[in-house]
Amino acid sequence: MQINETLAEGLKREYQIIITGSDLEARVTEKLVEAQPEVAMKGFRKGKVPMALLKKQFGPRLLGEAMQEAVDGAMQGHLDESGDRPAVQPEVKMTNEDWKEGDDVVVAMSYEKLPEIPEIDYKALKLEKLVAKPGDDEIDEALKNLAESAQNFATKKGKAADGDQVVIDFVGKLDGEAFEGGSAEDYPLVVGSNSFIPGFEEQLVGAKAGEQKTVEVTFPEEYGAEHLAGKAVVFDVTVKEVKKPVPAEVDDELAKKYGAEDLAALKGQIAERMAAEYTGAARQVLKRKLLDQLDAQVSFDLPDSLVEAEAGQIAHQLWHEENPEHQGHDHPEINPTDEHKSLAVRRVKLGLLLAELGQKNEVKVSDAEMTQAIMMQARQYPGQERAFFEFIQSNQGAQQQIRAPLFEDKVVDFIVELADVTEKEISKDELKAAVDALEDE
């Protein structure tokens, strides 16, 4: 077997692999000898089938296996010896198309290798960590918003309007007969909440306490109860009380509605939540500034294949975001622009850099961290958490999609620990402006 280098240009490598006919024949013979003791054939005892007959029967298939094993072995041996790490799966193709049994096999192998990543001077990275703390006025504003969300209702004189609550008795009738599940007493209904059959609430606008109304509606065609789906019905409604919305008081009762022991505990929970939000936003800014510095300070060759693939993916994703009506892939060819290619260069460069730094410094995502991340994502699918969890556990690609951002964040944390970092206290508005500026870049 021979391996000859035919191209070494930048990160591109091409080789000619020659596997001699005698080498292939020896491999086939070795496989036949190994299998012979277990082969039984009509007219021969087990293990006594002549080698010539075995070769005639199984030779062609074993020759294909031997050829593939020889090529794979040569390729892996070369990579082990050279230390090259292909950016994508090497392209391997047979070049002597007129090959016949007994001839040498000539194979062309090409790939782009991953670049050598230069060492990083972490202390040369100058970072500013923004620190924002929630003030009393911000906590009070959040409490006020909670009170408005947890609004109460107080008796109102006059007509019901959108947003008001009406306390009603009602009886629903189909063809003059009351139907099951169509009646209630002292039911508190917020007009405009769209919690009743379409058209019901609108007919209560302008109603007064003590008034009796006849409400005519039609159940939707897709209604769950088949005997009512698409049917026109009449509701006899008695309006017993009209109430207007009023904000809840900011007190211990409000706190209990939100699961806190008292108002002080609720304030503490709000402060913690705000602090976590501010910390997350500040980290977002810090991470972007770190990546900007790494992009500016570190330089190395990039595999064209990775950049082209990333540019294509970026262009494809942005096209779908701009054309949400196209859910599938039956769309015109999407060609990356210079802007897409520039963004792809940055992404590939930083991706390779962070991956290398993480590997060199043994940064790992633990099983516990993966499980926690999967469980957090599973909460987005109420009632299907277990199915989502099992899907992720059995799908390597889905696992990698969750693991990759966790790994990147851990590498970023590692670098930040070694960089020259100063803290700067700022206000909530200044922090918001810093985050908004990231979106404008």
C-alpha positions, 0 to 999 in steps of 0.5 A: 500500500502506498500513500502519495501527497498530491496537494498541500495548499493552505488547509487543503490536502489531497492524496493518492492511495494505491492498494496492490492487487496482491494485497487485496487477494491476501486480504480475501484469502485471509477472510476465507481461511477464517470463515472456512471452518464454519461453512457448510455446503451441499456435498461437503462436510462443515469446514471441508469446502475447498478453498477454490469453491469458497472463493468462487462463491464468496470471493466477489463480496469479500473482495468488496469488503477487503477493498473498503477495509483497506481504504478505510485503514489507509485513511485512518492510518494516515490521519493518525500519523499526520495528526490531521483532523478533517473539517468534514468527512474526507472525500474518497473516490476510486480513479481507475474506473476500468479496474478488474480483479487482480489490478491495483486499486487507485483511490483519490482522497481529499479533505480540508484539515482543521487549522492549528489554533494559536495560544491565547493570552487571556490577560490581554483580554480587557473586559468590563462586567456591568452590574445593575441592582434592582432599586426600591422604585423598580420593585414597587413598580413590579408590585403595582403591575402584579396588583393590576394583573390580580385585579379585583371587581367592585360593584358598579352602577350602570351598564356593563362594558368590555372588561367589566364582570357580570354575575349571571344565571343562565339556561341554554336551550336547544330547540326549546329544551334545556341541554346538559351543561348549559346552565349555571348560577352566579357565574362571574363572567368578564365581558370581552374575555372570550371565555364563552361561545363566540358572540355570547359576551358581546350581547351582554355589553350594555346590560344592567343588574336585574336585567333579563336577556335572551342571547342567541349564538351558534356553537362552532362546527368543531365544538367538542360536544357533537350534539351541539357542534354547529347548532344554534341555541338560545340562552336565557340570561339573568344579570344579577350584578355588574362589577368594574375592575379595580386593582388589588391592594399591595398587601399581604393578601396580594402576596398570598395570591402569588404564593408568597407568605407575606408582602415582604417575602413577595418583595424579596422574590421580585428582587431576586428575579430582577437581579437574576434578569439583570445578571443574565443581561449583563452576561449577554453583553460581557459575552458579546464583548469577549467574542468581539475581542477574540475575533479581533485578536486571534487569526488563523486559516479557516476551512472553506467547506465549513464557511460555505456550509455556515453561510448557506445555513445562515442565508437559509434561516434568514430567508425563512424568517423573512418568508414565514409562509413557506414552511417547507423547502420548496422555494427558490435557490438561496444564495448567500450574500457577502454579509452572510459570508462575513457572519459565517467567517466569524461564527466558524472562527469563534466556534473552532476557537472555543471548541479548541480552548474547551478541549485543551482545558478539559471543559466538560458538560456534566450529565447533571447539567445536561439533564437540567437543561433537558428538563427546562426545555421539556417544560415548554411542552406541558403534558408531554415532558416525559415524551420529550425527555425520552426523545432527547435521550434517544437522539444524538443530534438533539442532544448535541443541540442542547449540549453545544450552547452549554459547552460554549457558555462554560468555555466563555466562563473559563476565559472570563475567569482568566481575563482582566475583568473590571466591574462597573455599576450601572442603572437598569436603563443603562443596562437595557441600552447596552443590550439594545446596542447588541441587537443594532450591531 
